[in-house]
Amino acid sequence: RMWQRILIISFGLLIQSWTAANAESAHMFTFQSIEGEHISLSDYTGKAILVVNTASRCGFTQQYNGLQSLWEKYRENGLIVLGVPSNDFGGQEPGTEKEIKNFCKVNFNISFPMTKKTRVKGEKAHPFFLWATEQLGTLSKPRWNFYKFLINKQGKPVDWFASSTSPTSPKLISAVERVLSEED
């Protein structure tokens, strides 16, 4: 039994590594939603995507306000904000999916899509984060909660923003507007 588990885990890691190394666009990745449903980034082809690793007990948690504001202002123009809760940094997202969803709704009225709790760093990181870091360079690797990856309409990563960059900062808004104004 143990060798079967080891084989399955090894195969899973191999597939993740292969996917991250061979992905041509973000549209090749999928997540599981916070409600347990399938989220395929290919469903967002032709839209800009801001992927953000989030946490409920972080000094940057107030950025949920800015992310919701960004979503409300630009979603009709084709922006998708995708929140990816992660407990990778300081254990600041300890809750269950139900608790995270409730926290986001009650405290920030979040209506943008959210994934289930996901690893964003290390060997077991979700393949999207491995790929995005490979595409944008090692400085883009999430080092804390609320790192942000901006993906263009064709699924190419175009920029990243550290935790300290507010979702409503002129730098981030300018990058989002630039991507949204690009031809498909």
Secondary structure, DSSP 8 states (H G I E B T S, - for coil): -HHHHHHHHHHHHHHHHHHHHH-SSGGG-EEEBTTS-EEEGGGGTTSEEEEEEE-TTSTTTTHHHHHHHHHHHHGGGTEEEEEEE--TTTT---S-HHHHHHHHHHHH---S-BBSS---SSTTS-HHHHHHHHHH-GGGS--STT-EEEE-TTS-EEEEE-TTS-TTSHHHHHHHHHHHHS--
